[in-house]
Amino acid sequence: MADTWGEITGELPQWVAPEFDAVQECYRVGCRLTDSGFADEMEKGAVDALHWLVIGEVSPMTERSGAAVSREAARAESWVALCAAAGMPGPTDRDWQRLQVEPRAALPVDAQYAYGVWRALAWLLGVREDWPVRTGWHRAAGIPRERAHIAVPPSQRGTPAWRAADRAYREQALADACRHWRHVRRLADATADPAPGRG
């Protein structure tokens, strides 16, 4: 479904919410960032999630395999990624039942990587509107850069100011992940089937 330069050559699954051109642009720019060495952990996670969607090899958080990425598998991988990004426990047995996929343990990954996976999958599922990768479309529209410190070349990222900006962004990402995790956890718990013998 994709060639080696980040071009999607096939159709996207029907469950994907963003338009084809938007997914294509994110994937293309993400692949270039990764290939050039400019991608940070969050962008690598987002690109790996997009790569899983278009190539279908293995999922980035649980190494789930399969030729086509189903909506259920994407939801499950998104929940695993959000749990890891928020530093929270993984899906419960009931979560796995509701997600309708086989339970899989999360790989040990950086929280920022997990945050990138979650943002990409949440965007693809239509849960988030903000794109997981900044593209030329954002620049053309005059949308400010979410993480301005990332524009600094990797060789110049050792200054105290850069480290402070990176630390601040990581704290914001953790707070965002925790807020979304609490929201999803509340919804899941509120709609949970009663435990056997309690209903």
LUMNUTI-104523 format. One record per residue (C-alpha): chain; y, z, x; residue in three letters. Coordinates in pm, 1 decimal, decimal comma, m for minus. Last residue first. Example, Ala and Ser with C-alpha at 12.3 -4.5 7.8 and 13.67 -1.06 7.14 Angstrom:
(kolti 'A'; (m106,0; 714,0; 1367,0); 'Ser')
(kolti 'A'; (m450,0; 780,0; 1230,0); 'Ala')
//
This chain:
(kolti 'A'; (m793,3; 3764,8; m2592,0); 'Gly')
(kolti 'A'; (m850,5; 4048,5; m2349,3); 'Arg')
(kolti 'A'; (m1226,3; 4016,5; m2287,4); 'Gly')
(kolti 'A'; (m1180,7; 3725,7; m2048,6); 'Pro')
(kolti 'A'; (m823,6; 3721,6; m1911,2); 'Ala')
(kolti 'A'; (m563,1; 3576,4; m2143,0); 'Pro')
(kolti 'A'; (m475,8; 3213,4; m2078,3); 'Asp')
(kolti 'A'; (m172,0; 3182,5; m1859,2); 'Ala')
(kolti 'A'; (147,7; 3046,1; m2012,3); 'Thr')
(kolti 'A'; (372,0; 3335,2; m1910,1); 'Ala')
(kolti 'A'; (202,0; 3365,8; m1569,6); 'Asp')
(kolti 'A'; (256,9; 2998,9; m1491,1); 'Ala')
(kolti 'A'; (619,4; 3010,7; m1604,6); 'Leu')
(kolti 'A'; (690,0; 3326,7; m1404,5); 'Arg')
(kolti 'A'; (518,5; 3179,8; m1094,5); 'Arg')
(kolti 'A'; (719,2; 2857,8; m1131,8); 'Val')
(kolti 'A'; (1050,9; 3047,0; m1144,0); 'His')
(kolti 'A'; (954,0; 3288,2; m864,6); 'Arg')
(kolti 'A'; (849,1; 2993,5; m642,6); 'Trp')
(kolti 'A'; (1173,0; 2807,2; m720,8); 'His')
(kolti 'A'; (1386,3; 3102,3; m611,4); 'Arg')
(kolti 'A'; (1166,7; 3165,9; m306,5); 'Cys')
(kolti 'A'; (1190,7; 2800,2; m197,3); 'Ala')
(kolti 'A'; (1570,3; 2800,0; m234,8); 'Asp')
(kolti 'A'; (1602,7; 3129,8; m43,2); 'Ala')
(kolti 'A'; (1376,5; 2994,4; 232,5); 'Leu')
(kolti 'A'; (1579,9; 2672,2; 250,7); 'Ala')
(kolti 'A'; (1905,2; 2869,3; 270,9); 'Gln')
(kolti 'A'; (1763,8; 3087,8; 550,2); 'Glu')
(kolti 'A'; (1645,7; 2778,0; 738,1); 'Arg')
(kolti 'A'; (1992,9; 2626,1; 698,0); 'Tyr')
(kolti 'A'; (2159,9; 2936,0; 840,5); 'Ala')
(kolti 'A'; (1916,9; 2941,1; 1135,7); 'Arg')
(kolti 'A'; (1992,5; 2574,2; 1207,4); 'Asp')
(kolti 'A'; (2367,2; 2634,5; 1197,4); 'Ala')
(kolti 'A'; (2330,9; 2937,0; 1428,0); 'Ala')
(kolti 'A'; (2110,4; 2737,4; 1667,9); 'Arg')
(kolti 'A'; (2369,3; 2457,5; 1677,8); 'Trp')
(kolti 'A'; (2652,4; 2701,3; 1748,4); 'Ala')
(kolti 'A'; (2450,1; 2877,5; 2021,6); 'Pro')
(kolti 'A'; (2390,3; 2542,6; 2192,7); 'Thr')
(kolti 'A'; (2039,6; 2405,8; 2243,7); 'Gly')
(kolti 'A'; (2056,0; 2104,7; 2012,4); 'Arg')
(kolti 'A'; (2204,7; 1853,2; 2254,1); 'Gln')
(kolti 'A'; (1884,3; 1671,4; 2359,7); 'Ser')
(kolti 'A'; (1775,8; 1649,0; 1995,0); 'Pro')
(kolti 'A'; (2084,3; 1438,3; 1909,1); 'Pro')
(kolti 'A'; (2323,4; 1615,2; 1667,3); 'Val')
(kolti 'A'; (2294,4; 1467,4; 1316,9); 'Ala')
(kolti 'A'; (2069,0; 1762,8; 1224,3); 'Ile')
(kolti 'A'; (2373,0; 1993,9; 1241,2); 'His')
(kolti 'A'; (2520,7; 1826,5; 933,6); 'Ala')
(kolti 'A'; (2242,8; 1954,2; 707,9); 'Arg')
(kolti 'A'; (2328,4; 1855,6; 350,5); 'Glu')
(kolti 'A'; (2527,8; 1551,6; 464,2); 'Arg')
(kolti 'A'; (2810,0; 1480,1; 223,0); 'Pro')
(kolti 'A'; (2758,1; 1215,0; m46,0); 'Ile')
(kolti 'A'; (3005,5; 932,2; 15,3); 'Gly')
(kolti 'A'; (2805,1; 683,5; m193,6); 'Ala')
(kolti 'A'; (2752,7; 456,1; 107,6); 'Ala')
(kolti 'A'; (2640,2; 754,5; 316,9); 'Arg')
(kolti 'A'; (2390,4; 864,6; 52,0); 'His')
(kolti 'A'; (2253,6; 510,5; 15,7); 'Trp')
(kolti 'A'; (2219,8; 494,6; 393,2); 'Gly')
(kolti 'A'; (1950,1; 757,4; 361,6); 'Thr')
(kolti 'A'; (1906,2; 1134,5; 365,7); 'Arg')
(kolti 'A'; (1541,6; 1230,5; 307,9); 'Val')
(kolti 'A'; (1402,1; 1460,8; 34,3); 'Pro')
(kolti 'A'; (1616,9; 1304,4; m238,0); 'Trp')
(kolti 'A'; (1782,3; 1543,5; m477,6); 'Asp')
(kolti 'A'; (1670,0; 1505,4; m839,0); 'Glu')
(kolti 'A'; (1403,2; 1773,9; m839,1); 'Arg')
(kolti 'A'; (1115,5; 1819,1; m1086,3); 'Val')
(kolti 'A'; (1059,0; 1445,1; m1136,2); 'Gly')
(kolti 'A'; (709,1; 1445,3; m982,8); 'Leu')
(kolti 'A'; (829,1; 1234,7; m687,4); 'Leu')
(kolti 'A'; (1118,2; 1474,9; m628,4); 'Trp')
(kolti 'A'; (888,6; 1779,6; m647,0); 'Ala')
(kolti 'A'; (652,5; 1600,1; m406,5); 'Leu')
(kolti 'A'; (929,2; 1531,4; m154,4); 'Ala')
(kolti 'A'; (1082,3; 1878,1; m182,9); 'Arg')
(kolti 'A'; (740,6; 2045,3; m151,2); 'Trp')
(kolti 'A'; (643,0; 1851,8; 160,1); 'Val')
(kolti 'A'; (983,2; 1924,9; 316,6); 'Gly')
(kolti 'A'; (953,5; 2296,2; 237,2); 'Tyr')
(kolti 'A'; (603,4; 2299,8; 388,2); 'Ala')
(kolti 'A'; (744,3; 2151,3; 710,7); 'Tyr')
(kolti 'A'; (1024,3; 2409,1; 704,4); 'Gln')
(kolti 'A'; (770,7; 2691,4; 662,0); 'Ala')
(kolti 'A'; (583,0; 2569,6; 972,1); 'Asp')
(kolti 'A'; (219,1; 2488,7; 901,0); 'Val')
(kolti 'A'; (m113,6; 2673,3; 888,5); 'Pro')
(kolti 'A'; (m316,6; 2443,0; 662,7); 'Leu')
(kolti 'A'; (m341,6; 2553,6; 303,0); 'Ala')
(kolti 'A'; (m681,9; 2633,4; 157,2); 'Ala')
(kolti 'A'; (m824,2; 2398,3; m102,0); 'Arg')
(kolti 'A'; (m922,6; 2472,1; m461,4); 'Pro')
(kolti 'A'; (m1070,5; 2176,8; m650,7); 'Glu')
(kolti 'A'; (m827,4; 2017,2; m892,0); 'Val')
(kolti 'A'; (m739,6; 2077,8; m1256,6); 'Gln')
(kolti 'A'; (m397,7; 2235,0; m1188,3); 'Leu')
(kolti 'A'; (m468,3; 2486,8; m1464,7); 'Arg')
(kolti 'A'; (m798,9; 2585,3; m1303,4); 'Gln')
(kolti 'A'; (m637,6; 2602,7; m958,5); 'Trp')
(kolti 'A'; (m363,8; 2828,4; m1094,7); 'Asp')
(kolti 'A'; (m625,8; 3051,9; m1258,3); 'Arg')
(kolti 'A'; (m801,0; 3098,6; m922,7); 'Asp')
(kolti 'A'; (m463,6; 3193,2; m773,9); 'Thr')
(kolti 'A'; (m247,1; 2951,9; m576,0); 'Pro')
(kolti 'A'; (m123,7; 3066,0; m235,9); 'Gly')
(kolti 'A'; (47,4; 3395,4; m159,2); 'Pro')
(kolti 'A'; (418,1; 3374,8; m76,4); 'Met')
(kolti 'A'; (606,3; 3277,4; 240,2); 'Gly')
(kolti 'A'; (844,0; 3067,2; 31,0); 'Ala')
(kolti 'A'; (759,4; 2745,5; 216,6); 'Ala')
(kolti 'A'; (387,4; 2829,2; 202,6); 'Ala')
(kolti 'A'; (390,4; 2889,6; m174,2); 'Cys')
(kolti 'A'; (602,0; 2577,2; m224,8); 'Leu')
(kolti 'A'; (356,4; 2368,6; m22,5); 'Ala')
(kolti 'A'; (54,3; 2495,2; m218,6); 'Val')
(kolti 'A'; (240,8; 2424,1; m544,0); 'Trp')
(kolti 'A'; (333,4; 2071,4; m431,5); 'Ser')
(kolti 'A'; (m24,2; 2001,4; m321,9); 'Glu')
(kolti 'A'; (m147,3; 2107,4; m665,3); 'Ala')
(kolti 'A'; (113,1; 1898,3; m847,1); 'Arg')
(kolti 'A'; (34,2; 1596,0; m627,5); 'Ala')
(kolti 'A'; (m340,7; 1637,0; m688,7); 'Ala')
(kolti 'A'; (m282,7; 1658,7; m1064,0); 'Glu')
(kolti 'A'; (m54,0; 1353,5; m1062,9); 'Arg')
(kolti 'A'; (m327,6; 1159,2; m886,3); 'Ser')
(kolti 'A'; (m296,4; 1024,3; m532,9); 'Val')
(kolti 'A'; (m521,6; 721,6; m493,6); 'Ala')
(kolti 'A'; (m769,3; 657,1; m211,4); 'Ala')
(kolti 'A'; (m881,6; 1015,7; m177,6); 'Gly')
(kolti 'A'; (m857,1; 1302,2; 64,7); 'Ser')
(kolti 'A'; (m723,0; 1656,6; 38,7); 'Arg')
(kolti 'A'; (m607,1; 1768,9; 382,0); 'Glu')
(kolti 'A'; (m463,2; 2086,0; 228,6); 'Thr')
(kolti 'A'; (m91,7; 2073,7; 315,5); 'Met')
(kolti 'A'; (m25,2; 1713,8; 424,3); 'Pro')
(kolti 'A'; (m265,5; 1533,0; 191,0); 'Ser')
(kolti 'A'; (m512,7; 1295,4; 348,3); 'Val')
(kolti 'A'; (m533,4; 913,2; 348,2); 'Glu')
(kolti 'A'; (m351,6; 782,7; 39,7); 'Gly')
(kolti 'A'; (m128,3; 531,9; 219,8); 'Ile')
(kolti 'A'; (169,2; 529,9; m20,0); 'Val')
(kolti 'A'; (148,0; 882,9; m158,6); 'Leu')
(kolti 'A'; (13,2; 1046,5; 157,6); 'Trp')
(kolti 'A'; (292,8; 878,4; 356,9); 'His')
(kolti 'A'; (548,4; 1017,2; 112,9); 'Leu')
(kolti 'A'; (408,5; 1368,5; 166,9); 'Ala')
(kolti 'A'; (399,2; 1310,6; 544,1); 'Asp')
(kolti 'A'; (759,8; 1189,1; 533,7); 'Val')
(kolti 'A'; (873,8; 1500,8; 347,0); 'Ala')
(kolti 'A'; (690,2; 1727,7; 590,4); 'Gly')
(kolti 'A'; (834,9; 1543,7; 890,4); 'Lys')
(kolti 'A'; (1182,0; 1570,9; 734,9); 'Glu')
(kolti 'A'; (1146,1; 1947,2; 703,5); 'Met')
(kolti 'A'; (1007,5; 1978,0; 1057,3); 'Glu')
(kolti 'A'; (1296,8; 1783,0; 1212,2); 'Asp')
(kolti 'A'; (1302,0; 1405,1; 1237,0); 'Ala')
(kolti 'A'; (1495,3; 1253,3; 1528,5); 'Phe')
(kolti 'A'; (1190,6; 1149,5; 1735,6); 'Gly')
(kolti 'A'; (1252,9; 777,8; 1681,2); 'Ser')
(kolti 'A'; (921,9; 724,3; 1497,7); 'Asp')
(kolti 'A'; (987,3; 1020,0; 1266,3); 'Thr')
(kolti 'A'; (1339,4; 911,8; 1177,5); 'Leu')
(kolti 'A'; (1221,4; 552,1; 1127,4); 'Arg')
(kolti 'A'; (937,7; 663,5; 900,4); 'Cys')
(kolti 'A'; (1177,6; 877,3; 697,3); 'Gly')
(kolti 'A'; (1423,0; 589,3; 659,4); 'Val')
(kolti 'A'; (1151,4; 358,7; 524,4); 'Arg')
(kolti 'A'; (993,7; 625,2; 302,1); 'Tyr')
(kolti 'A'; (1323,6; 733,3; 151,1); 'Cys')
(kolti 'A'; (1427,2; 370,8; 91,0); 'Glu')
(kolti 'A'; (1092,5; 276,8; m64,8); 'Gln')
(kolti 'A'; (1095,4; 581,8; m291,7); 'Val')
(kolti 'A'; (1444,1; 488,3; m412,9); 'Ala')
(kolti 'A'; (1350,6; 121,4; m454,9); 'Asp')
(kolti 'A'; (1040,0; 209,1; m658,9); 'Phe')
(kolti 'A'; (1234,6; 418,4; m909,2); 'Glu')
(kolti 'A'; (1194,0; 792,8; m906,3); 'Pro')
(kolti 'A'; (944,3; 959,2; m1147,4); 'Ala')
(kolti 'A'; (603,9; 884,1; m989,8); 'Val')
(kolti 'A'; (339,0; 937,1; m1261,6); 'Trp')
(kolti 'A'; (262,7; 564,7; m1285,6); 'Gln')
(kolti 'A'; (127,9; 550,9; m929,5); 'Pro')
(kolti 'A'; (334,5; 332,4; m696,7); 'Leu')
(kolti 'A'; (262,0; m37,5; m669,7); 'Glu')
(kolti 'A'; (182,1; m213,2; m345,4); 'Gly')
(kolti 'A'; (365,6; m326,4; m31,9); 'Thr')
(kolti 'A'; (563,3; m14,2; 54,4); 'Ile')
(kolti 'A'; (753,6; m79,1; 376,0); 'Glu')
(kolti 'A'; (746,1; 200,4; 630,4); 'Gly')
(kolti 'A'; (716,7; m19,3; 938,1); 'Trp')
(kolti 'A'; (337,0; 3,6; 971,0); 'Thr')
(kolti 'A'; (267,0; m158,6; 635,9); 'Asp')
(kolti 'A'; (232,0; 18,1; 306,4); 'Ala')
(kolti 'A'; (0,0; 0,0; 0,0); 'Met')
//
